[in-house]
Amino acid sequence: MIAYILGRIASLFISLIVASLVIFMVVEVAPGDPAAFMLGVNAKPDTVAALRAELGLDVPKAERYLNWVTGMVQGDFGTSYTYRSPISKMVAERLWVSLPLAIYALILSTLIAFPAGIYAASRRGRIGDLGVMAATQLGVAVPNFWFAMILVLIFAINLGWVSAGGFPGWDKGFWACMAALTLPAIALALPQAAILARVMRSSLLDMLDEDFIRTARAKGLTEGQALWRHALKNALIPVLTILGLQFSFLLAGSIIIEQVFYLPGLGRLVFQAITQRDLITVESVVMLLVFAVIVVNFLVDLTYAVVDPRLRARH
Amino acid sequence: MTRPWRSILIGGALAAVFVLSALISYVWTPFPIDGVDIPNKLRPPGATHWLGTDHYGRDILSMVIVGGRTSLAVAVVAVGIGMVIGVPLGLWAAARRGSWVDEVIMRGNDLIFAFPSLVIAILITGIFGAGAVNAIIAIGIFNIPVFARLTRGAALSLWSRDFVLAARVAGKSSLRISAEHILPNITSLLIVQGTIQFSLGILAEAGLSYVGLGAQPPTPSWGRMLADAQTMVALAPHMALIPGLAIVLTVMGLNLMGDGLRDLTDPRIRMQRT
């Protein structure tokens, strides 16, 4: 158990270091000097040099990488080239849109997928199962941003139930914000729910073929009882993996969904920064997203050890 | 006709419609796609323009057909990158199982898997410039570990088989064994995975084009058409519906085909796959 956790922690750090190196190098080799870009084509060389010094671009690459990483560890993400304000502050504001959205979507996806998957498994091969499977087949083929546009068309434009986009801000009240996040969350959640429902179903079906379920049936449990009492708990392990992966899809997916609904989240920050060649902001926000994903996957791995006694015993 | 064959035929036919029309578009389209015709803009589907026109009066049917070229080409090449690099890596890792080569390749795979692919794709296309080529690279990189892992897993089980042992006794090198005995036995697996990655690639390309990081105008692509449609969605819903349906039908077709092929190669999981 201890060895397993230590191994996971070691690989967590290696992943984070490699990730930061990759992101830093991608941004480093990017064409164009940010200082020259900010000052325009008519800037004098000495003005550009002065700005480069101010932005910390004149020190060697290795030193800059170390400054960037040590800064981030201390919560200092650097200063945006274009906004001239601390990136950590901008990120914190945006995070209050992106994170609730991702969590909202994750909850929706789970609430849809678990019952659907369990139902399909309990009706294996019958019409209910085929119906759920056909729906998931459609769900995995629909791009979430297109689904979002359809939702806007129906619920915002034709029915007028919610606004087509924008975000009121949390100071305007919790429910107003939740209303603004509902369509985006549905758009994000449904395609993910389709995948999750399939995993739930197949994982349950695998369990239902196991000997311990046959034993449970033999001692007089109905198939439904055997499913709920014995199969479900064991079937949750693969589902957990997918749930962890889904968080990363939802975070990344929210980047695109935010574009559809004009939500002021991290995604919009990344795109604004990309168009303005505000590379330090791009670099830091992407690193933050990657960090979140790697840490979530790490936590999923740890929960395995807790929920799966076999894994505990092996290490 | 058995179930897997039905999936393969229906799915294959769906996907083939888009692939064939994309190919035909090189020599003929119903209307020229650069034909700006403002008096006829935003026409709903009708007799002349079967699927209507967009905000410049361009024929949407022609745009969808030509747009398919970009979407399909990006996805195909991205799968190709994944296979050409991933499969040899997987074969190499399996041939040297347990050695440092295997360890390095597999840890590298884990690392790429740990990255949120869409975020990195956005980073790559955002930094190096939007465009089809960078989109291909960004999507292709994440196909490498998929194929490497699949190949290694399948190859490992083959390495313990008698016919491989016979080949080794006959003095064949592990390179020759990999190429002559392992690879031919895992092609069906690779084709199944290839179909699935192909459909994922189409979705990824659509997402990148939608946010303006894929193929650049005037090259039409399904994602770009959806981006154009966004501001027009109240006026001309068909502009948003049609390219989206093209994506959904193509992806569904490929997924069905992949499902069928998988069931055909492994009947055990016929009713269970995720």
Interface residues (C-beta under 8 A of the other chain):
Chain A: S11 I14 S15 V18 A19 I23 V26 V27 A30 P31 R124 G125 Q137 L138 V140 A141 V142 P143 F145 W146 M149 I150 V152 L153 I157 I195 R198 V199 R201 S202 S203 L205 D206 S248 F249 L251 A252 G253 I255 I256 Q259 V260 V270 F271 I274 L279 V282 V286 L289 V290 V293 I294 N297
Chain B: D110 L111 A114 F115 P116 S117 L118 V119 I120 I122 L123 I124 G126 I127 F128 G129 S199 L203 A206 G207 Y210 V211 L226 A229 Q230 V233 A234 P237 A240 L241 P243 G244 I247 V248 L249 V251 M252 N255 L256 M271 Q272 R273 T274
